[in-house]
């Protein structure tokens, strides 16, 4: 189809793609004129999901098309790894459908829609390439032979055989429904991993497509909603009259698959809401990745005045003088965030994101700059005698006031008051709001003001779950909300979250069961609310049901693409499944949206678990750069250096963590350093301090046992090992699939003398996760303690191959039986690792 070049536009200082097309007859003026006419028609398309044609030029008898250069990964490259989950596939298909709606309205049919012509960029943003180019080829080139992944054109056929509609195989007289067929093939392939008609031979494919119906999506064995299967089957109808009539019809049907009928949640505006902060960080992301230097990150720059507004809603002040009513002000803030999130033309930052930034910064102007916010929403709530007065101001980063208003009324009219505030705020932002968007803004989560009040109270209590008794009080409040309105989905979800917090405190598996039950109830009541799916995913992940957690998180991100907490958790869950590269991709999407210490910390911990210690240290450096008072960040950075064998820097960062606040992890890791230096009494002292802060850590009890054993206090050591066994077994009751905990339990059991049970546990762990470096290392410990030298060396070699720390292996007490052997000496030598 002619050459494709990456070039620099020297006038506008931007990268562009150049495609050259030679006329079939260089001397045929009509041919060249037709080519130019079609190219200019393609250039008229302007849409967020279509790669823009900037210019059409003639040079030395060739037509040169200047395209937008789109960075990202082709959908074909993504599908080469594995199929997509249903929500992700539908999200991509919706964006492609939006591009088709625009192009078809201009009378342009793509004719060569396929995964190779779709780029998936930062934040999941999709761009369709080559609109109008297939038609240009029919005018401007001679016949070429095409394979399944290559464009072919010639008499009567334009396109790619594997994705072309049946009628397209025999005639050039095609309409928009040929593009819809190609979209159906892509959806089928995204979900199942293969095309409905395999092979690349054009004649064989034409025979199959014209002679038989496409197989139904259900025949692939992939579990998808019935509505989605019906949409794909309809798109693949052999008779084009049986396909959906327009791309707009397909878009509406796709949007309804995962519980969002008519909301426009996946519309172009919704993607713009994501793109504003994504594009702010995109250039920095590319520079940081290519150089491998995370220190290049900086807070997001101020957004362009022409970009959609980015709004941060600050906590409203409670002016009533009664601290027990703080929850009302917090609840109204949350309702404003929910209302603005319904607008595709506004980017509203989550409450968690704002809270994180406020924890570091006190000045509003610095806060706005750090968040990349165009506006801050500030205000107050005054409550007296059942009457509310809510005052709001919309403030620019320079502290000038763009708008202010207040509403008054009885709490029984809270929904009306919220609606009035949201409407006035959107008017002040000068954004267009459609009827469906306004309906979504005004959607009531409950019919009962009293239930809403109880829910807000529970949320405020749960946010301070560190205060004794607050979790129990939150459970009471959420149950009261549910008694008042049994269909209040958010209250059920929050109750599930409270139950999960109780499990974390008590390790009683009953709370896990109850948490999942409440999450499923919330999901059944309101499947289209991202927060409901996120809350359920937290418990599913903690219970070891990670595939289900990933599915819920992906659905939540389809509903709310800028949900940074969901993106961060998705990265952590993927990492725990051993899908570290996919996990890092999710973390980077979140960082491109908004760099935050929480995301860097989650990414660092995932890299640490994958034995990628240098990268983990770089991520943790960003945590302490963004938040210099983050004790956990310094502790985590110290851990990375400890794995890298740099004990001095590790101890330095542990002490910096403890200077900020007492940390069980820091004390425990200092104990490990002392142990390595054979200062066992100091190690016991550090472990004692760690256990006093966090008594339910099996790892710390095991470490304590090791230090006590070195001091000859055998009975106390065995008691510590048995405590570790009990804690690990309690964890496995909730999450029996956790290979890391299984492997740790095997070590604890071996140290108590129960070799048979230890062998069974380590075998189960290796079966579940045979490439996990931590699991392999613990398998080596179990074998070494059992005197199985050959098995221990083999396990250590496998752990090192997966990146495990040589320094940790060299200093491991458990490997005394291996020291002096040629295999162990070679392994821990720097020359032993190629």
MIDREN-595428 format. One record per residue (C-alpha): residue number from 1; x, z, y. Coordinates in steps of 0.1 Angstrom, whole numbers. Each point is the difference from the previous one (the first is absolute). Layout:
   nr     c1     c3     c2
  NUM      X      Z      Y
...
This chain:
   nr     c1     c3     c2
    1      0      0      0
    2     30     -4     23
    3     27     25      9
    4     -7     35     12
    5     24     17     24
    6      3     34     17
    7      9     -6     36
    8      3     18     34
    9    -22     -9     29
   10     26      2     28
   11    -26      0     27
   12    -22     29    -12
   13     28     17    -21
   14    -20      2    -32
   15      5    -12    -36
   16    -22    -29    -12
   17     -4    -21    -31
   18      4    -37      3
   19    -16    -25    -25
   20      9    -36      2
   21    -24    -27    -13
   22     11    -37     -2
   23    -27    -26      4
   24     -6    -21    -31
   25      7    -30     22
   26     22      9     29
   27    -11    -32     18
   28    -37      6     -5
   29    -13     13     33
   30    -34      8    -15
   31     17     22    -27
   32     20     19     26
   33    -31      4     23
   34    -20     14    -29
   35     27     24     -9
   36      2     13     36
   37    -38      3      2
   38     -2     21    -31
   39     29     21     10
   40    -15      8     34
   41    -33      9    -17
   42     19     26    -21
   43     18     12     31
   44    -34      9     16
   45     -5     28    -26
   46      7     34     15
   47     -7     30    -23
   48     18     32    -10
   49      0    -12    -37
   50     12    -35      6
   51     36    -10      7
   52     -1    -16     34
   53     11    -35      7
   54     19      2     33
   55      8    -36      6
   56     -1    -36    -15
   57     29    -23      9
   58     13    -34     -9
   59     37     -5     -6
   60     19    -30    -15
   61    -32    -13    -17
   62     -9     34    -14
   63    -28     23      9
   64     13     36      5
   65    -24     29     -2
   66     11     33     16
   67    -15     29    -18
   68     -1     37      5
   69     27     16    -21
   70    -17     26    -22
   71     21     28    -15
   72    -11     16    -33
   73     -4     -8    -36
   74    -20    -29    -15
   75    -30     10    -21
   76     15    -20    -28
   77     32     21      1
   78    -21     32      0
   79    -21    -13    -30
   80     32     -8    -19
   81      5     37     -5
   82    -34     11    -12
   83    -37     -3      8
   84    -17     18     29
   85    -25     28     -1
   86    -35    -10      9
   87     -1     15     35
   88     33    -16     10
   89    -11    -34    -14
   90    -33      2     19
   91     18     10     32
   92     23    -30     -2
   93    -29    -23     -9
   94    -21     12     30
   95     28     -9     24
   96      4    -34    -16
   97    -38     -5      3
   98      1      9     37
   99     26    -28      5
  100    -22    -24    -18
  101    -30     10     21
  102     19    -10     31
  103     15    -32    -13
  104    -32    -13    -16
  105    -18      7     33
  106     25    -25     15
  107     -6    -25    -27
  108     33      5    -17
  109      3      4    -38
  110     33     14    -12
  111      0    -20    -33
  112     31     17    -14
  113     -8     37      1
  114     22     19    -25
  115     21     32     -2
  116     31    -18     12
  117    -18     -8     32
  118    -10     37      7
  119     25     25     16
  120     -7     37     -3
  121     19     18     28
  122      4     35     13
  123    -30     22     -4
  124    -17    -24    -24
  125     -6    -26     27
  126     -7    -34    -15
  127      8    -34     16
  128    -11    -34    -15
  129     26    -27      4
  130     -3    -38      2
  131    -36     -5     12
  132     -4    -37      4
  133     33     -9    -16
  134    -14    -12    -33
  135    -21    -25     19
  136     30    -10     21
  137     19     -8    -32
  138    -28    -24    -11
  139      6    -19     33
  140     37      4      3
  141     17     -2    -34
  142      0    -22    -31
  143    -11     14    -34
  144     19     28    -16
  145     -3     16    -34
  146    -12     36      3
  147      4     29    -24
  148    -22     30     -1
  149     18     18     28
  150      8    -31     20
  151    -21    -20     24
  152     -9    -34    -13
  153    -15    -28     19
  154     -9    -36     -8
  155    -30    -23     -3
  156    -31     22     -3
  157     18     33     -4
  158     14     25     25
  159     10     35     -9
  160     14     20    -29
  161    -15     -6    -34
  162     -1     36    -11
  163    -21     10     30
  164    -19    -32      8
  165    -38     -2     -5
  166    -14    -23    -27
  167    -13    -25     25
  168     33      1     18
  169     18    -13    -32
  170    -19    -34      2
  171     -9     -5     37
  172     13      6     34
  173    -36      5     13
  174      0     38     -2
  175    -15     26     23
  176      4     37      8
  177    -11     10    -35
  178     33    -13    -14
  179     18     27     19
  180    -25     25    -13
  181      8    -11    -36
  182     37      5      7
  183     -7     35     14
  184    -18      7    -33
  185     30    -11    -20
  186     22     23     21
  187    -23     30     -4
  188     -1     -6    -38
  189     38     -2      0
  190      5     30     23
  191    -21     22    -23
  192      8    -14    -35
  193     36    -12      5
  194     -8    -36    -11
  195    -20    -30     12
  196    -34     -9    -16
  197     14    -33    -12
  198     37      3    -11
  199     26    -27      1
  200     15    -23     26
  201     -8    -35    -13
  202    -24    -16     25
  203    -17    -22    -25
  204     -6     28    -25
  205    -13     23     28
  206    -23    -27     13
  207    -14     -4    -35
  208     -5     37     -5
  209    -16      7     34
  210    -24    -30     -2
  211     -9      6    -36
  212     -6     37     -3
  213     -9     31     20
  214     27     24     12
  215      2     32    -22
  216    -18     30     15
  217     22     26     16
  218    -14     26    -24
  219     17    -19    -29
  220     34     11     13
  221     -6     36    -10
  222      7     12     36
  223    -25     27     11
  224    -15    -10     34
  225    -33      7     17
  226    -27    -23    -14
  227     -7    -14     36
  228     36    -11      2
  229     -1    -17    -33
  230    -32    -19     10
  231     17    -11     33
  232     30    -14    -18
  233    -21    -17    -26
  234    -22    -16     27
  235     31    -13     19
  236     13    -16    -32
  237    -33    -19     -7
  238      8    -35    -13
  239    -29    -14     21
  240      8      5     37
  241    -37      4      8
  242      0     32    -21
  243     28     15     20
  244     -7     21     31
  245     -8    -22     29
  246     24     13     26
  247     31     22      4
  248    -21     23     21
  249    -23      6    -29
  250     30      8    -23
  251     15     23     26
  252    -33     20      3
  253     -2      3    -38
  254     36     11     -4
  255     -4     27     27
  256    -29     15    -19
  257     20      4    -33
  258     16     34      8
  259    -29     16     19
  260      2    -15     35
  261    -30    -24      4
  262     -3    -14     34
  263     24     23     17
  264     26    -26      9
  265     26     25    -13
  266     23    -28    -10
  267     -6    -23     29
  268     27    -15     21
  269     -5     27     26
  270      6     27    -26
  271     33    -16    -10
  272      9     -2     37
  273     -6     37      1
  274     27      4    -26
  275     23    -27     15
  276      4     16     34
  277     22     28    -13
  278     14    -21    -29
  279     15    -26     24
  280     15     27     22
  281     23     11    -28
  282      4    -33    -19
  283     33    -11     17
  284     16     34     -3
  285    -11      1    -37
  286     17    -33     -8
  287     32     10     18
  288      1     33    -18
  289     -6    -14    -34
  290     25    -29      4
  291     27     23     12
  292     -8     29    -24
  293      2     24     29
  294    -30     23      5
  295     14     15     32
  296    -11    -32     18
  297    -36     13      1
  298    -13     12     33
  299    -35     12     12
  300    -24    -29      4
  301      2    -17     34
  302    -29     -1     23
  303    -26    -26    -11
  304     -5    -32     19
  305    -28      2     26
  306    -16    -30    -16
  307     -1     16    -35
  308    -30     19    -13
  309     -1     36     14
  310     17     27    -21
  311    -18     33      4
  312     11     35     -9
  313    -28     26      1
  314     15     34      8
  315    -16     32    -12
  316    -27     10     24
  317      3     35     17
  318    -26     26     -8
  319    -11     14     33
  320    -26     24    -13
  321     23     30     -2
  322     -9      5    -37
  323     29    -10    -23
  324    -24      1    -30
  325    -16    -32     15
  326     32    -20      1
  327    -13    -20    -29
  328    -26    -16     22
  329     26    -16     23
  330     21    -11    -29
  331    -31    -15    -17
  332    -10    -20     31
  333     36    -13      2
  334     -2    -12    -36
  335    -34    -17      6
  336     15    -20     29
  337     29    -11    -22
  338    -25    -12    -27
  339    -21    -18     26
  340     30    -19     15
  341     13     -8    -35
  342    -32    -21     -5
  343     12    -24     28
  344     22    -29    -11
  345     12     -5     36
  346     14     35      3
  347     29     18    -18
  348     -8     37     -3
  349     27     23    -13
  350     -9     25    -28
  351     -4     37      8
  352     29      7    -23
  353     23    -25     18
  354     -9     16     34
  355      5     35    -14
  356     34     -9    -13
  357     11    -13     33
  358    -14     29     20
  359     20     23    -23
  360     31    -15     15
  361     -9     -9     35
  362    -19     20     27
  363     -1    -24     29
  364    -29    -25     -2
  365     21    -29     15
  366     27      5    -27
  367    -28      3    -26
  368    -15    -34     10
  369     34    -17      0
  370      8     15    -35
  371    -33    -12    -14
  372      0    -33     17
  373    -33      8     16
  374    -17    -19     28
  375    -23     29      7
  376     -4     37     -8
  377    -35     15     -3
  378      0     36     13
  379    -29     23      7
  380    -17     33     -6
  381    -31     15    -16
  382    -20     28     16
  383    -27     17    -22
  384    -25     26     13
  385    -34     10    -13
  386     -2    -29    -24
  387      8    -25     28
  388     31    -23     -1
  389     18    -15     29
  390     27    -26    -11
  391     24    -14     26
  392     23    -29     -8
  393     27    -19     20
  394     18    -31    -10
  395     36      3     13
  396     28    -26      2
  397     36      9    -10
  398      9      4     37
  399    -27     27      2
  400    -24    -20     22
  401    -36      4    -10
  402    -17    -32    -12
  403    -35     15     -5
  404    -17     33     -3
  405    -35     12    -10
  406    -19     29    -15
  407    -32      5    -19
  408    -22     31     -5
  409    -27      9    -25
  410    -10     24    -28
  411     21      0    -32
  412    -31    -12    -18
  413      5    -33     19
  414     37     -2    -10
  415     -4    -35    -16
  416    -15    -14     33
  417     28     16     20
  418     27    -15    -22
  419    -16    -34      2
  420     -1      2     38
  421     36     11      2
  422     12    -28    -23
  423    -20    -26     18
  424     14     11     34
  425     35      1    -13
  426     -1    -35    -15
  427    -14    -13     33
  428     29     16     18
  429     24    -17    -24
  430    -15    -33     10
  431     -4    -12    -37
  432    -27    -21    -14
  433    -22     17    -25
  434    -24    -20    -24
  435    -33     13    -12
  436     13      8    -34
  437     31     17     14
  438    -22     22     22
  439    -22      8    -30
  440     31     11    -19
  441     12     21     30
  442    -33     18      1
  443     -3      5    -37
  444     -7     37     -7
  445     19     16    -28
  446    -29     24     -6
  447    -36      4     12
  448      5     37      8
  449     17     14     31
  450      3     34    -18
  451     18    -17    -30
  452     23    -18     24
  453      9     34     17
  454      7     16    -34
  455     22    -30    -10
  456     20      2     33
  457      5     37     -5
  458     13     -6    -36
  459     24    -28     13
  460     14     24     26
  461      6     27    -26
  462     16    -24    -25
  463     24    -13     26
  464     14     36      2
  465      1      5    -38
  466     32     20      6
  467    -21     28     13
  468    -11     24    -28
  469    -37     -4     -9
  470     -5    -32     19
  471     -3    -22    -31
  472    -27     22    -14
  473    -18      0     33
  474      2    -38      2
  475    -15     -3    -35
  476    -29     22     12
  477     -5    -21     31
  478      0    -33    -19
  479    -24     13    -26
  480    -23     11     29
  481      2    -36     14
  482     -9    -14    -34
  483    -30     24     -4
  484    -13    -13     34
  485      6    -37    -10
  486      8     -7    -36
  487      8    -37      9
  488     27     10     25
  489     29    -20    -15
  490     27     13     23
  491     -9     36     -8
  492      3     -7    -37
  493     34    -17      5
  494     12     29     21
  495    -12     25    -26
  496     20    -19    -26
  497     31      2     23
  498     -5     38      3
  499     -2      4    -37
  500     32    -20     -4
  501     17     24     25
  502    -12     29    -22
  503     16    -16    -30
  504     33     -3     19
  505     -2     37      8
  506    -11     12    -35
  507     10    -27    -25
  508    -34      6    -16
  509    -11    -34    -15
  510    -36      8      6
  511      4     -8     37
  512     13    -35     -9
  513    -31     -8    -20
  514    -23     12     28
  515     20    -19     26
  516     -3    -33    -19
  517    -38      6     -5
  518     -5      5     37
  519     21    -31      8
  520    -20    -22    -24
  521    -33     14     15
  522     12    -10     35
  523     10    -34    -12
  524    -33     -6    -16
  525    -18     10     33
  526     22    -20     24
  527     24    -25    -17
  528      7    -18     33
  529     18     30     17
  530     38     -1     -2
  531      4     37      4
  532    -22      7    -31
  533     22    -23    -21
  534     32     15     13
  535    -11     36     -7
  536     -8     -9    -36
  537     33    -19     -4
  538     19     32      9
  539    -15     19    -29
  540      2    -29    -24
  541     37     -3      7
  542      6     37     -4
  543    -18     -2    -33
  544     22    -28    -14
  545    -27    -26      3
  546     22    -22     21
  547    -14    -34     -8
  548    -34     12     12
  549     16     16     31
  550     17    -33      9
  551    -33    -19     -3
  552    -17     25     23
  553     28     -2     25
  554      0    -37      0
  555    -37      0      6
  556      3     25     28
  557     26    -23     17
  558    -23    -30     -3
  559    -26     20     18
  560     25     15     26
  561     33    -19      0
  562     17     23     25
  563     -7     31    -20
  564     36     13      0
  565     -7     30    -22
  566    -14    -23    -27
  567     29    -24      3
  568     25     29     -3
  569    -17     14    -31
  570     -2    -34    -16
  571     38     -3      4
  572      5     34    -16
  573    -23     -8    -30
  574     16    -34     -6
  575     34     17      0
  576    -12     26    -25
  577    -10    -29    -22
  578     35    -13      1
  579    -10    -29     23
  580     26      9     27
  581      4    -33     17
  582    -38     -3      4
  583      0     36     13
  584     27     -8     26
  585    -20    -30     11
  586    -30     22      7
  587     21     25     19
  588     15    -28     21
  589    -35    -12      8
  590     -9     35     13
  591     33      2     20
  592     -7    -34     15
  593    -34     13     11
  594     15     32     14
  595     33     16     -8
  596     -7     36    -10
  597     20     29    -15
  598    -26      4    -28
  599      4    -36    -12
  600     38      2      1
  601     -1     33    -19
  602    -23    -15    -27
  603     22    -31     -3
  604     31     22     -2
  605    -14     22    -28
  606    -10    -31    -19
  607     35    -15      3
  608     15     33    -10
  609    -21      1    -32
  610     11    -36     -7
  611     37     10      3
  612      5    -21     31
  613     17     28     18
  614     17    -18     29
  615    -33    -17     10
  616    -17     34     -3
  617     25     16     24
  618     -6    -28     25
  619    -38      6     -1
  620      5     38      4
  621     23     -6     29
  622    -29    -16     17
  623    -22     30     -7
  624     23     24     19
  625      6    -26     27
  626    -37     -2      7
  627     -6     37     -5
  628     31     21      7
  629    -19     32     -9
  630    -11    -13    -35
  631     13     26    -25
  632    -11    -20    -30
  633     17    -31     14
  634     34     18      2
  635     -6     15    -35
  636     -7    -35    -14
  637     30    -15     17
  638     21     27    -15
  639    -14     -8    -35
  640     10    -36      4
  641     35      9     10
  642      2     24    -29
  643     -9    -28    -24
  644     27    -21     17
  645     25     27     -8
  646      6     10     36
  647     -5     38     -3
  648     13      7     35
  649    -26    -21     18
  650    -27     12    -25
  651      7     37      9
  652      1     -8     37
  653    -35    -16     -1
  654    -14     28    -22
  655     12     26     26
  656    -16    -21     28
  657    -33      0    -19
  658      2     38     -5
  659      8      5     37
  660    -33    -16      8
  661    -21     19    -25
  662      4     15    -35
  663     -3    -27    -27
  664     -2      5    -37
  665     14    -34     -8
  666     30      6     23
  667      7     34    -16
  668     -3    -15    -35
  669     24    -28      8
  670     25     23     16
  671     -2     20    -32
  672      9    -32    -19
  673     30     -5     22
  674     12     35     -6
  675     -5     -5    -37
  676     21    -31      1
  677     28     21     17
  678     -4     27    -27
  679    -13     25     26
  680    -27     11    -24
  681    -10     33     17
  682     -5    -19     33
  683    -20    -26    -19
  684    -23     27    -14
  685     -5     14     35
  686    -10    -34     14
  687    -24     -6    -29
  688    -16     34      5
  689     -7     -9     36
  690    -14    -34    -10
  691    -23     16    -26
  692    -12     25     25
  693    -12    -29     22
  694    -13    -23    -28
  695     -5     19    -32
  696    -16    -29    -20
  697     30    -23     -1
  698     11     -6    -36
  699     32    -16     11
  700     11     31     20
  701     -7     23    -29
  702     20    -22    -23
  703     29      0     25
  704     -2     38      2
  705      2      2    -38
  706     32    -22      1
  707     17     23     25
  708    -11     32    -18
  709     14    -14    -33
  710     34     -6     17
  711      0     37     11
  712     -7     11    -36
  713    -35     12      7
  714    -15    -18    -30
  715    -33     18     -2
  716     -8     -6     37
  717     11    -36     -4
  718    -24     -6    -29
  719    -28     16     20
  720      7    -25     28
  721      0    -29    -24
  722    -33     12    -15
  723    -15      2     35
  724     11    -36      6
  725    -17    -10    -33
  726    -33     16     10
  727      0    -17     34
  728      8    -34    -14
  729    -27      3    -27
  730    -25      9     27
  731      9    -31     19
  732     -4    -22    -31
  733    -35     13     -5
  734    -10    -17     32
  735     23    -30     -4
  736     10     -5    -36
  737     14    -35      8
  738     28     13     23
  739     32    -11    -18
  740     22     20     24
  741    -17     33     -7
  742      0     -8    -38
  743     38     -6      1
  744      6     32     20
  745    -21     20    -24
  746     21    -13    -28
  747     31     13     17
  748    -16     34      6
  749    -11      2    -37
  750     35     -9    -12
  751     14     28     21
  752    -24     25    -15
  753     12    -11    -35
  754    -31    -20    -10
  755     18    -32     -9
  756    -29    -15    -20
  757    -24      2     29
  758     27    -12     24
  759      6    -31    -22
  760    -37     -8     -1
  761     -4      3     38
  762     30    -21      9
  763    -11    -27    -25
  764    -34     -1     17
  765     16     -2     35
  766     22    -29    -10
  767    -30    -18    -15
  768    -19      3     32
  769     29     -9     24
  770     31    -13    -18
  771     18    -13     31
  772     -5     31     22
  773     35     12      9
  774    -11     37      2
  775    -17     -3    -34
  776     31    -16    -15
  777     22     27     15
  778    -21     28    -15
  779      0    -17    -33
  780     38      2      1
  781     -2     37      8
  782    -23      7    -29
  783     23    -20    -24
  784     32     17     13
  785    -15     35     -4
  786    -10    -10    -35
  787     35    -11     -8
  788    -10    -37     -3
  789     30    -15     17
  790     -7    -37     -8
  791    -36      2     12
  792     10     19     32
  793     26    -26      9
  794    -25    -28     -6
  795    -26     17     22
  796     26      6     28
  797     11    -36     -1
  798    -36    -11      4
  799     -5     24     29
  800     31    -13     18
  801    -12    -35     -6
  802    -32      9     19
  803     20     15     29
  804      3     37     -9
  805     26     21     19
  806     34      1    -16
  807      8     31     19
  808    -29     18    -15
  809     10    -10    -35
  810     37      9      5
  811    -10     35     12
  812    -27      7    -26
  813      5     32    -20
  814    -20    -14    -29
  815     26    -26     -8
  816     28     23    -10
  817     -3    -13    -35
  818      8    -35     13
  819     29      8     22
  820     33    -14    -12
  821    -16    -27    -20
  822     11    -35      9
  823    -36    -12      6
  824     -8     28     25
  825     33     -3     18
  826     -5    -38      4
  827    -36      5     11
  828      7     25     29
  829     31    -18     11
  830     -6    -23     30
  831     14    -29    -22
  832    -27      8    -25
  833    -27    -15     21
  834      3    -37      7
